[in-house]
Amino acid sequence: MPRSIVMTEWSPTDGPNHSSRDQFLWQQMLLSLLYDEVLAKDETVLCSTRMARWFADGESFRLFEELLDCGGLVVLKRPLETYPEALRERAVREPVSARSEHLENFSVHNSGASIRFSDKQRHFHTALEHALQTRRHAHRDAGSRKISDANLMAEFASLFRTVLTERRYSSWLKQKFGHIDQSVVQQFVDFIDAPERAVEHLQKARPGQSPKYTLRRGGLEFTTPLAVQLAATYHQKTARDLRDLMMTVFARPYCEQEGADGWYGRQVQALPLESEIEEAEAADRLHVVRVETIPLTLPKPEAHFADLINRVRSMPSGRALRREMGRLGPELTFASARKAWNDVAADLAGMLSSPRAVKLHVHAVAVETPKQVAYGVLVGTALAYAFHGPSGPLPFAEAALGGISAPLLDRLVGSATRSYRRDRQRLALTESLRGAVRFSCVRHPTISSA
């Protein structure tokens, strides 16, 4: 089965939150070297104002098409059976257009506001529709590879209820989402148990604004659109915590459904293990995250970069890297994965001949954890989110692996050097790329296949 990663951290901002198109393109390119599939929900792609702005004309959209061609983005479409009957036939022929209409009629932004697409977004949707029609490898139905026929929203609602009510999560909730008090918990549990009460609450709290939801199998479910609409009826800080908690909870069953790792950050975090919480409480702390800004110099993405990335993916080094990504875990030194990435970095740097470069200030992450707890494997890319300052979410992806004890994390650090002549440029790019990805241990929730 392909090793995949879902861009779960895109959800809070309805799309990537990079400061520039170049940062976004480089991150997705590097992820395509690490993973067989780099997945994103159709909702986050269609709702993104930044993608619509970055790829607004024919020349810039060709860069987006190249991202599709090199595997840097695969769009996960809403499954046909979850559409209203009137939209299903259209969703087969025109998945982007049908999904756009569905989002405007039945969903909301993560702020709780109704979705209304701008002319620039609609222009991007039209271009995306055509691009997907000619690139079947760049899109598939969400959940098409899941093992069981479990209902995703039912799993989300059940897990959300568990996190809100079971005692083992109480300290974690208080620390991470401190503005959700017990009265709010009780209300949300009631909404989960009886979604019709959620609709009644929305009608009273927002008169004149009809609640947005989709009926499935003739019934009303507690869904993520309902959850964010409900969250928006509370005080600003409580609303933010409820929204972030909802996305943190939803990320687990969604990644499980796709058999994929998740790309987590400050807002969408990995839901902790029971044993992890108990160990942290005994140590009187949860993991501490430190962020440092480091420079990284890479060429500006230009035309035909998909050919370059695909060449590296097909080389022995590229195949070996993805193979080693599938073996992460037992070898706590990650020597094989590091060697595979270093080989890929050298091959990639040797092909980057452009003298034009963009200097990025990026974020590395180091995480301290209690000893003797379940760990997973962290793969962090040092390409990040801002040219200046430590803004933006922590850029890291976690691969599922339970039950392994390990030492505290190695720091994730990057290196960058300047080059003025071609031979030195290659060396500098190699070192920068080698420093862009580090492998370390980090706690991660166990994802079951049941």
N, C-alpha and C positions, 0 to 999 in steps of 0.2 A: 504493500500500500504506500502511495506517495507520502513523504514527510511534508507536512503543511504547517503554516502559521496563519492565524486570523488576526487582522489588524483591529483588535478589540478596543484599543485606546482611542480610535477615531470616533467612537460613539458620543462622548460628551460634547464635542465641538462639531458634530455632524460632518466629519471629514478630517483629513490631515490638518494639523495646526502648525506646520512649518512656516517660517518667515519668507521662504523663497521657493520657487519652482526647482532650482538646482538642488537644494537640500532634499526635497521630496524625491526627485528622480534618483539621486545617488543612494538614498536609503533603500528605496525599492529595488534598485539594481543589486546592491550588496545582499539584500535578503534573497533575491532570486538565485544568487550563487550558493547560499546556505540551504535553501529549501527547494523542493520540487514544485510546491505551490505556495504563492503568497496571496491569501484570500481576503476579500473585503466585501461586506454586505452591500447589496445594491443601494440600500437606503443611504448609507454614508457617502457613496459615490455621487448619487443624484442630488443629495442635499448640500453638497459641498459648494460653498461660494468661491473658495480659493481655487479649486480645480477648474471651475467655470471661468475664472479670471485668468489663471495661468495658461489655459489652453483655448483661448478665445478665437484665434484665427487659424487659418489653414496651416501655416508654417509651424506654429507652436503645437497644434493638435497632432501633427505628424510625430512629434516627440512623445506624446501620450500613446500613439499607436505603436511606437517602437517599444514603449514600456510593456504594452500588452504582448508584443511579439517576443520579448525576451523572458516572459514569465514573471515580470515584476508586479503584476496585478492580474488576478482572476476574480471576476465579479460573481458573487453568490446571489443568484436570483431567488425571489420569493417563489416557493413551490406552487404549481398550478392549482392544486387542490385547496389551497388556502385563499384563493381569490374568490370574490363573489362570482356567481355563475355568468353574469353579464360581461365580465372582463376576461374570462378564461381563454376563449378563442383568440382574442386579440393578443393576450399575453404570449401565445405561441408564436404569432407572426411578428409582433412588435413588443418585445419584453420591456424595453426602456419606456416607451410611450405608455403602456398599460400600467407599469409600476408607478410612473409619475402621476397618472390620474388617481391611482389607488392611494398614494401617499397624501395627495391633496384632499381626498374625500374621507379617508378613514384613519389617518395618522396625524401626528403632531411632531414639531421639533422637540428636542430634549429639554427645552425651556418650558414646554407645555403649550406654546403658541401654535396656532394653525399653520400648516405649510402652504406657502404660496410661492411658486417659482418665478424668478425674474426672467426677463427676456434673454439675458446673458446665459442663465442656467438652461433655459429651453433650447437655446442654440447649441450648448454643450451636449444636451440630451440627444438632439438630432444627430450630431456628429458621432456620439457614442453608439447610437442605434445602428448606424451604418457600419461602424467599426466592428461591432460584435457580430453582425450578420455575416461578415466575411472572415471572422476569426472564432471558430467554434471552440478552440482550445482556451479562449479567454473568458469563458463564462459557463456556468453550470448551475443546476438547481441546488439550493441549500438543502442539506440533509440527504442528498442522493446516494451517499456512500455510508449512511449510518447503518449500524448492525440491527438495532431493534426498531419497532414501529412506534416507539414512545412519542407522546405529544410533547413538543418542545415547551409550549407555554404552560402545560400542566406541570412539567418538571420544574420550570422556573417558579411557578406559584408555590409549589410544595417546598422547594429549597428556600425561597424567600420567607415563608412562614417559619421554617425551622430556624433560620438565622435570627429572626426577630424574637422568637419565643424561648428557645432552649438556653438554659443557663450557661452552658459552656461558651456561648458567644457573647455573653453580657459584658465582660470586661473589654473584649476586643471592640464591640460596638461603642462602648463609652469612650474609648481612647480614639478610635478612628472617625466616629460619626456622633460626636458628643451632643449635637443639637436635636437628636431624636430621643425625646423623653418617653416615659412609659405610657402616657396618654396617647401619644402618636402611634406607638407600637400597637396598642390595643385597637385603635381605629383601623390601622392598616390590616391587622389580622382579620378584623371583621369584613373589610373590603375583599380580602383574598377569599374568605370563606363564602361570601355572598356578593358576587360582582354587581348584582343589581343594586345593592346599597351603594356601591362606588358610583354608579351612574346617578343615583338620586342625590348623593353628596355633591357631585359636579354640577348638577342642575341647580341646586340651591346656592352653591358657592359662586357660580359663574352664570347668573341669569342672563338669558339672551345669547348665550354661547353654547351651542349644542355639543355634547360630548362626542368624541370620535372613537369608534370601535368597530370591529368586524365580527359578525356572528358566524360561528363555525358549528356545523352539524346542527343548526337550528338553535344553538344555545349561546349564552354569553360566558366568556372566559375572562379570567383575570390575566391581562396581557401587559407587555411593556408600555404600549401607548396609554393604556388606562393608568398605569403606575405613574408615568411622568405627568399626566394631567392632574392626577390626585396630588402629587408632590407640589405642583405649582400653586395649590390652594393654601399652602402653609406659609409661615414667615420665611423670609429670604434664606436665612442660614439653615433652617430646618429643611426647606425645599431643596437646597443644594445637597445636603447630606443624604436625604432620601433618594434623590436622583443618582448620586454617585454610588450609594449602596445598591440600588436596583441594578445598575450596570455591572457592578462587581459581581453580584449574584448571577445575573444573566450570562455573564461571560463563561461560567463553568459549563452549564449544559449546552451552550452553543458550541463551544470548542469541542466538547465531548461528542456532539452530534457529527462534527466534521472530522473527528479523529485528529485534531490539530493542536499545536501549541497556541498560546495567546501572547499578544504584544501588549504588555501592561505598562502603567505609568502611575502618576500621582492620583488620578481620579479613578481609573479602572484598575483596581488592585487584584492580586490573586487571593481568592478566598482561602483562609488558613485551614489547616488540618486540625482535627480535635486534639491529637497528641501534641501538635505544635503549640496550640493555645495553652494546654496544661503545662507544658514545659516553660513557656514564656511567663505564665503566672507564677510558677515556682521560682523563676529567676527574677521576678518582679520587673520584667521588661519584655517588650516585643522587639523585633529587629529594628535596627537603626540604619537609616539610609543617609549617606553623605553624597553630595554632588560637587564636582569640581569642573571648571571650565578649562578646556584644552584646545589648542589650535590644530587644525588639520587642513592641509592644502591639497586640493584635488582639481583636475581639469574641469572646465565648464562642459556639461553635457552638450553634445552636438549631434548633428544628423548621423544616422547609421550606427548609433551606439548599440542598438539591438544586435547587429551583426557581431560586434566585438564581444558583448556579454554571452551570446549564444556560442561563439567560438570557444570562450573560456569554459562554459558549462559542458561542452562536448569534449574538452581535452581530458587527458588522464587525471590531471590535478582537479578539475572541476567535478568529475565523476567520483573521485576519491573523497572529496570534501563532503558531498551529499551522502555518500555511503557512511562516512564517519559520523555525520550528524545523526544517522539512524542508530548508531551504536553508543551514543553518549550515555554515560552513567557508571558502569562498573569501574572504569579507569579514572580515578579521582585526580590524576595529574593532567588529564586531557591532552597528553602529549601527542597522540595520533591526530586529534582534531586540530590542535595548534599547528602541527606540521602540515596537515592538509591545507589549512587556511594560508599559511606562509607560502606554500607552493602556488596557490591560486593568486595571491597578492603579487608574486613575482611575475607570473604569466600575464596578469592583467596590466601591471605597470609597464611591461614591455611593449604593450600595444597602445598605450596612451601617449600619443605623440604630439598632442596639441600644446602649443606654447602658452595658450590662454588658460589661466587658472583662477579659481575662486577660493579665497581663504575663509574657512568656516570656523567659528568658535563653537565648540561642541561640548556636550555634557557626558562625563563618565560617571559611573555609579559604583559605589562600594557599599556593601551591606554586611553588617555585623549580626550574627545570629547566635542564639543559645546553642551550646554543644549538645550532642546526643539527641537530635531530633530528626525527623524525616526531611530529607533534602531532595532537591531536583537539580537539574543542570540549567545554568543560566547562560544564554548566549547574548551578549550585549554588543550592539553596534554603536560605535562612538560618533557616527553621523547623527546630527540632532536637529534642534529646532529653532535656534536663534543665532543671528550674527553677533549679538552683544548681550552679555548678562546671562544670569542663570534662570531665565524664564522658560516655560514650557515643561511638559511632562518628562519623566525619566524614561530614556529610551532603552528598554530592554525587553527581551522575549524569554519566556521560561518554557523549558521542555519537561513534560511530565516524567517523574521518576520518584517512587516512594520507598521508604524504608532503608535509606542509606545514611550512615553517620559520616560526618566529614568535618574538617577543621573550618575555621572562619574563612571568609572569602579572601581571595586575592583581590587587590584593587584592579578595577578596570581602568586602564590608562591608555592613552593614545599618544602617538608621536608624530611630529610633522617637521619636515625640513624644507628649506627653500633650495631651488636649483636654478642655475642660470644657463647652464649648457645642457645639451641633450643627454649626455651620458650620466651627468649628475641628477638630472631630472628623473630618470628612470629609477635610480637608487632612492631618491627622496620619495617618489610615489610608492615604491615598494614598502619602504619603512612606514609611511603614513597608512597605507592599506593594512599592513600587518598589525598596526596599533589600533585599527578601527574595530576589530572584533576580538574579544577575549572570552575565554570559557572559564567559568567558576561555578561554585556551588551556591545554591540558594534554596530556601524552603519553597515547596510548591505543593498545592493540594493534590491528593490522589484523585484521578479521574477513572471512574469505573466504567465498564462496558455494559453494565446491566440496564 
